[in-house]
């Protein structure tokens, strides 16, 4: 059985490939030449003839492509953030419109779809109108993914919270200040962090592609989101470091510019549909996650 993966060399993609390579033939779409390994074929789709290397019968497409949100949001990088997600998904759709469509598409998305709020709790039934850069990107991305339905493909849209891993991503950056005794609340510390352990995120992807009852939007977040202040306290406790030096919101805005919205303007999001399908989180609370990752 063949599975095509975009973003297969990123933080989440590497783990997805590793978890599936012993069960399926994996085809990873990249923008560089890489050496194939057992059960993993790398296709450089910047080449003109990349289509010839694609398998004829694709069971699933896992679309995780996307430029990093952690680089400074210059005008040029914002273009990359959009094109790496939206244009990639359009390109996949155009290919499969001319070839046999996959049975299932798992398309990554983000909880940035939801309007930032310190007081509202969101689940998959909430419909939000884009009101900033991230929500614009997410809405466009999801829209092109839904187009696969016209091809007869089952479409899963996974709205990820902040993915915690010890191999990269947000968590090592959050932990670093505490090692130097300068950790503390950011802004008022009351902004919500909807997070998920990377192992649970991978399990959701793997489970959803072969279970037909997974269809539509799923929030991929721990059932126990917490405020930035509480997250910082948990990190400090785990490391035996203080959580005490505040970072004013204005300072963060000056340093990061528009990118500061990822930290200051956040959402409290619950995985209601996942739990309704009987999915059990291995790491549902932050203390268990930090014990495993730090």
C-alpha positions in Angstrom: 0.0 0.0 0.0 1.4 3.4 -1.0 1.4 6.6 1.0 2.5 10.0 -0.3 3.8 12.5 2.3 4.6 16.2 1.9 6.7 17.8 4.7 8.1 14.4 5.4 11.5 15.8 6.4 10.1 18.2 9.0 9.6 17.7 12.8 6.3 15.9 12.5 6.9 14.5 9.1 10.0 12.6 10.1 8.1 10.9 12.9 5.2 10.1 10.7 7.5 8.5 8.1 9.3 6.5 10.8 6.0 5.2 12.2 4.7 4.1 8.8 7.7 2.9 6.9 7.5 -0.7 8.2 3.8 -1.1 7.1 3.6 0.9 3.9 5.6 2.0 0.9 6.3 5.7 1.6 6.8 8.3 -1.1 8.1 11.6 0.3 7.8 14.7 -1.9 10.7 17.0 -1.3 12.4 20.0 -3.1 15.9 18.4 -3.1 17.5 15.1 -4.2 17.7 12.5 -1.4 18.9 8.9 -1.2 16.1 6.4 -1.1 16.0 3.9 1.7 14.1 0.7 2.3 10.3 1.4 1.8 11.0 5.1 1.4 11.2 6.8 -2.0 12.1 10.5 -2.1 10.7 12.4 -5.1 12.1 15.8 -5.9 9.0 17.5 -7.3 11.0 20.5 -8.3 12.1 18.4 -11.3 10.0 18.6 -14.5 9.4 14.9 -14.7 8.6 14.2 -11.0 5.2 12.8 -11.9 6.8 9.7 -13.5 8.1 8.7 -10.1 4.7 8.8 -8.4 3.0 5.4 -7.7 0.0 4.6 -9.8 -2.2 3.6 -6.8 -2.0 5.9 -3.8 -4.0 4.9 -0.7 -3.3 8.0 1.4 -1.8 11.5 1.1 -0.5 13.1 4.3 0.0 16.8 3.6 2.2 18.3 6.3 4.1 20.8 4.1 4.6 24.3 5.4 7.4 26.8 6.0 8.4 27.4 9.6 6.3 29.8 11.6 9.2 30.3 14.0 11.3 32.4 11.6 10.8 36.1 11.7 7.7 37.1 9.6 9.4 39.3 7.0 7.3 40.1 3.9 9.2 37.5 2.0 8.8 34.8 4.6 5.1 35.5 4.9 4.8 34.7 1.2 6.7 31.4 1.9 4.3 30.6 4.7 1.4 30.9 2.4 2.8 29.4 -0.7 4.4 26.4 1.0 0.9 25.4 2.3 -1.7 26.7 -0.2 0.3 26.2 -3.4 1.5 22.8 -2.3 -2.1 21.7 -1.7 -3.3 23.1 -5.0 -0.5 21.3 -6.8 -1.4 18.0 -5.2 -5.0 18.5 -6.2 -4.1 19.3 -9.8 -2.0 16.1 -10.0 -4.7 13.8 -8.6 -7.4 15.4 -10.7 -5.5 14.0 -13.7 -4.6 10.7 -12.0 -6.3 8.1 -9.7 -7.3 10.0 -6.5 -6.2 8.8 -3.1 -8.7 7.1 -0.8 -7.9 9.5 2.0 -6.2 12.9 2.5 -4.9 14.0 5.9 -4.3 17.7 5.7 -2.5 19.6 8.4 -4.0 22.8 9.7 -3.8 24.8 12.9 -5.9 26.1 15.8 -5.0 29.5 14.5 -8.2 29.1 12.6 -10.1 30.1 15.7 -10.4 33.8 16.7 -8.0 34.6 19.6 -9.8 34.8 23.0 -8.9 34.5 26.7 -12.5 33.7 27.6 -14.0 31.5 24.9 -13.5 27.7 24.5 -13.6 26.3 21.0 -14.4 23.0 19.5 -14.9 21.8 15.9 -18.4 23.1 15.7 -17.2 26.7 15.9 -17.0 28.6 12.6 -14.7 31.6 12.6 -14.1 34.4 10.0 -10.4 35.0 9.2 -9.3 38.2 11.0 -5.5 38.0 10.9 -2.6 36.6 8.8 -2.6 33.1 10.4 -6.3 32.6 10.2 -6.2 33.8 6.5 -3.5 31.2 5.7 -5.3 28.4 7.6 -8.7 29.1 5.9 -7.1 29.1 2.4 -5.2 25.9 3.2 -8.3 24.1 4.4 -10.3 25.3 1.5 -8.0 23.7 -1.1 -7.8 20.5 1.0 -11.6 20.2 0.9 -11.5 20.3 -2.9 -10.3 16.7 -2.7 -13.8 15.7 -1.8 -14.8 16.4 -5.5 -12.3 13.6 -6.4 -14.1 11.1 -4.0 -11.4 11.3 -1.4 -12.1 11.2 2.3 -10.7 14.4 3.7 -9.4 14.8 7.3 -8.3 18.3 8.4 -6.2 18.2 11.6 -6.0 21.5 13.4 -2.9 21.1 15.4 -2.2 23.0 18.6 1.4 23.7 19.7 3.3 20.4 19.1 5.6 19.6 22.0 8.7 17.6 21.1 12.3 17.4 22.5 13.7 17.3 19.0 12.7 20.8 18.0 9.7 23.1 17.6 8.3 25.3 20.3 9.2 23.5 23.6 13.0 23.8 23.6 12.6 27.5 22.9 10.2 27.8 25.8 12.4 25.9 28.2 15.7 27.7 27.3 15.0 30.9 29.4 14.4 28.8 32.5 17.9 27.3 32.3 19.2 30.8 32.7 16.8 31.7 35.5 14.9 34.3 33.4 11.7 32.4 32.8 8.4 34.1 33.7 5.0 35.2 32.5 4.7 36.7 29.0 2.4 39.7 28.8 -0.3 39.0 31.4 0.3 35.3 31.2 -3.4 34.6 30.8 -3.3 33.7 27.1 -4.2 30.0 26.4 -1.8 27.4 25.1 -3.6 24.6 23.3 -0.8 22.0 23.1 -0.3 18.3 22.1 2.5 15.9 22.7 4.1 14.8 19.4 3.5 11.1 20.1 -0.2 11.7 20.4 -0.2 13.9 17.3 1.4 11.0 15.3 -1.1 8.5 16.7 -4.0 10.7 15.5 -2.6 10.9 12.0 -1.9 7.1 11.8 -5.3 6.2 13.2 -7.3 8.6 11.1 -6.0 7.5 7.7 -7.2 3.9 8.1 -10.4 4.4 10.1 -13.3 5.6 7.9 -15.2 7.3 10.7 -12.5 9.9 10.7 -13.8 12.6 8.3 -13.8 16.4 8.4 -12.2 18.6 11.0 -10.4 17.4 14.2 -8.7 19.5 16.8 -5.4 17.8 17.6 -4.8 19.2 21.0 -4.6 17.9 24.6 -7.9 17.9 26.4 -6.2 20.0 29.0 -5.0 23.3 27.6 -3.5 25.8 30.1 -2.5 29.4 30.3 1.0 30.6 29.5 1.5 31.4 33.2 0.6 27.9 34.3 2.7 26.3 31.5 5.7 28.4 32.6 5.2 27.4 36.2 5.1 23.7 35.2 8.3 24.1 33.2 10.0 25.8 36.1 8.9 23.2 38.6 10.1 20.4 36.3 13.5 22.1 35.9 13.7 23.3 39.5 13.9 26.9 38.2 12.0 30.0 39.2 9.1 31.4 37.1 9.3 35.0 38.0 10.7 37.5 35.4 7.8 38.9 33.3 8.2 39.8 29.6 5.9 42.8 28.8 3.8 42.3 25.7 5.1 45.5 24.2 8.7 44.2 24.4 7.7 41.0 22.6 5.9 43.0 19.9 9.0 45.2 19.4 11.3 42.1 19.2 9.1 39.8 17.1 6.8 42.2 15.3 3.6 40.5 13.8 5.0 37.1 14.8 4.3 37.9 18.5 0.6 37.2 17.7 1.4 33.5 18.0 2.3 34.0 21.6 0.0 36.9 22.7 -3.2 36.1 20.7 -4.1 32.5 21.3 -7.1 30.2 21.7 -8.4 27.6 24.1 -9.3 24.6 21.9 -10.6 21.2 22.9 -10.4 17.9 20.9 -14.1 17.1 21.2 -14.4 15.1 18.0 -11.3 13.0 18.8 -12.6 12.1 22.2 -16.0 11.2 20.6 -14.2 8.7 18.4 -12.7 7.1 21.5 -9.2 8.4 21.0 -7.2 8.1 24.3 -4.4 10.6 24.8 -1.2 9.1 26.2 -0.2 12.5 27.4 -3.3 14.4 28.4 -1.8 16.6 31.1 1.3 18.9 30.9 3.2 17.3 33.8 3.2 13.9 32.1 4.3 15.5 28.9 7.1 17.4 30.4 8.4 14.4 32.4 8.6 12.5 29.1 10.1 15.3 27.0 12.5 17.2 29.4 
